[in-house]
């Protein structure tokens, strides 16, 4: 019920991704396992992708555009995301116009619907629209004005939520607060949305189709119940004369809270 209410309908929602399919090779009638399969997004561990987004506010008016890449470290099971990109941001009422680089890290649940908290940073430059004669030629904010000494820096805490619409595509909504180097009244909040795409899914640990058999896997697995080189325990296929699938102890351990 909870999975359905959060939009996580369907059991093996991510089966088109090789790592997810390796972990959940077939459908199950067990409700607890179905719920686990429906919300699990740990297949993103070790993956890299690209993101683009926009953020803004209306009072005072302002906005930003974002473009970059993100990565989920393999050993953290999809609970941590890092990112690096470029950003252009402007808030006229705060006299903040800038373009530069952004970076950050987010802590999130490794699930299809994933709330997150994060911390980011921004460093950029501003060559015009700052109300100053930056090159000493008697003109203020003229075209092609150069400013080699004015830089903008901000620390950006954020909160938000991700939702994986497919195993490869993620939509996000967030609120970010810019604590700028100018301090005081120059700080501001932006609300944003973004779209992210995994660029190249990692290959599963085994790729030989002969290892998948519809009735009896025989000696295909070792004594632990894993395929040779398999990253995740898998449920064994039922024997021909069995009405219930035998429970793999290695897989059963994944169901423990």
N, C-alpha and C positions, 0 to 999 in steps of 0.2 A: 504493500500500500504506500509506504513512504517513498519507495523508488518511483512508483507511478506518479505520485503527487509532485515530485521534483523534476519530472520530465524524463527520467531514466527508465523508460519503458523498454521491454524486450530484454531477454536474458543475455545472449552473447552479442551485445550491441557493437562491439569492436572487432568482430571476427574477420573483417577484411584486412586488419593489420596483422602481419606475420607473427609478431611477438605475443599479441593477445590470443591469436588462434592457437599458438603453441601451448599456451597456458590453459586454455579452455577449448579442447579439441572437439567437443560435442555438446549437445544440449542435455540438460538434466531435468528430471522431474522434482528434484528435491528443492523445496521452497527456499531454504536457507542458502543453498548454493546458487539458486537463480538470482536471489537478491544480491549476493556478492558479485556475481558476474555482471549484473546490470549496472552497478555503480563503480566497479573497479576501473581505474585508468592508469595503473602502474606500468602499462606498456610504453608510456612516454619516457621512462628512465633511459638515459643515454641518447635521447633524440635531440635533433637540432632543427630549427625552423626560422621562418621570417615573420615579421609582424608589421602592420601599419595601423595608424589610429589617429583620431582627432580628439581634442578636448577643448572645453570652453566654459564660459560663464556669461551671464547677461548683465549683472549689476555689481561692479562696473564691467563693461564689455571687455572680452579678451578671449584668446584662444591659442592653440598650439597644434602642430602637426608632428607626427612621430613616424619614424621608419627605421627598422633595424633587424637584428637577429637575436634569437634566444636559444638557450640550451638547458636541458635537464641532466644533471650529473648522474651517471649510471648507478653509483653506489648509494644514492639517496632515495631510490624507488619512487621518483616523481614527486617528492615532497618539497623540493627546492628548485627554483628556476632562476637562472641568471640571464641578463640581457645587456646588449650594447647597441647603440644606434645614434641617429642624428635627430635633432629637434629644432624647430623654429617656433618661437613663442613671442606673443605680444599682448600686453595689457596696457592700453593707452592711459588709463586713469592712474596707473602706478609708474608711468614713465619707464616701462620695461619692454624693450624690443631687442630681440637677440636671436642668434642662430649658433648652434654648436653641437656638442656631443652629450648624450645621456647614457647612463649605465644604472644598473640596479640589481637587486636580488629580492625574491619573494618566497615566503614560506606559505605552503598551501596544503590542503588535503589531497592525497593522490586518488581523487575520485572524478567521476564525469562532471558533476556539479561541484566546483571547488572554490570555496571562499579562500581569500588570501590576504596577508598583510605583507608590506614590503618597505624597503628603503631604497631611495635612488639618489643620484647626483647629476648635476648639470654643470657644464662649463662651456662658455661661448663668448663671442665677441659682438660688439655693437659699434658700427661705423657711422651711423647717422640717426637722425630723429632723437638725439639726446639733448637738443637745445643748447649746444656749445659749438664754438668755433674750434674744431679739433685740429685743423692744420694751419691755423694762424693766417688765413688769407683774407680775413675780414667778412667772410660769409658764414652763415650758420646753417648746418644741415643741407648743404647744397649737394647736387648729384656728384657722385664719385668722390665724396669727402672721405679721407682716410683717417683712421684713428688707431694707432698702434699701441695705445696704453689703456684703453677702456675694455675691461673684461667683466663678464657676468658669471657668477657662481651661485649655485643653489643646492640645498639639501632638500630632498623631496620624500617625506613619508607618505604612504598610500595604503588604502584599503580597497577591496573590490571582490569580484567573483568571476570565475571562468565557467564556461559551459562548452563541452566538446560536442558539437553538433554531429560530427562524424569522428572516426578514430584519427583523422588527420587535420581537421579544421576546428578551430577554437574561437569562440567569441568571448569578449570580456567587457566588463563595465567597472569603472573605478573612480575614486575621488582622491586627488593628490594636492598636498599643501606645499607650496614653494616657500621655503625659508631662504631668502636671498641674501647675498653679501651686502646689499645696501641697507638691510635691516629695517626694523620699525614698520612704517606704513607701506613699505615696498613688498611685503609678503602678501601672498594671495593664494586662493583655492581655485582649482580647475577640476571639472568633471568630464570624464572621457569614455569613449568606446573604442574598441580595436578588434581587428581580425588577424588571426595567426594561422599559419599553415606549416605542418611538418614537411621538410624538404626532401629527405631521403630516409625512409624507415630502415632501421637496422635489420639484417637478415636473421631469421630464426637459427637456432643452434643446429638444427638438422633440416635437410632439404630433400632427402631421398623419398620419393613418393611411395616406394615399396615398404617403407616403415609404417605406413598407415594402412590398416586392414580392418574391414567392416565387422568381422566376427571374432577372430582369435589372433592375438598378436604373438602368440607362441613365445619364441626366444628373442623377440625384438628388443625387449627391455632387459636390463640387468637386475640383480637381486634387490636393488633399491626401488624398482618400479619405474625407473627413468629410462628414456631412450639414450643411447650413447651420446654424450655431449649436451644433453638437454638442460636448459637453464631452469625450467620450472617443472615441478611434478605434474603429471597429467593423470586423468582418470583412465584406467584400463578399459578396453572394450569388453562388453559382457561375453561370456562363453555362449556357444550356440544353444546349450540346454539350460541356460539360466534366465530367469525372468527378472532378476535384479542385478545391476552391475556390482561386481566385487569392489569393496572400498579399499583404495590404495592408502596405506598408512602415511606415506610421504605427502599425499594430497590432503588427507584428513587434517594434518597439522596446520594447513593454511586456514582452516575454518575456525581455529581457536581464536578467541578474542585477544 
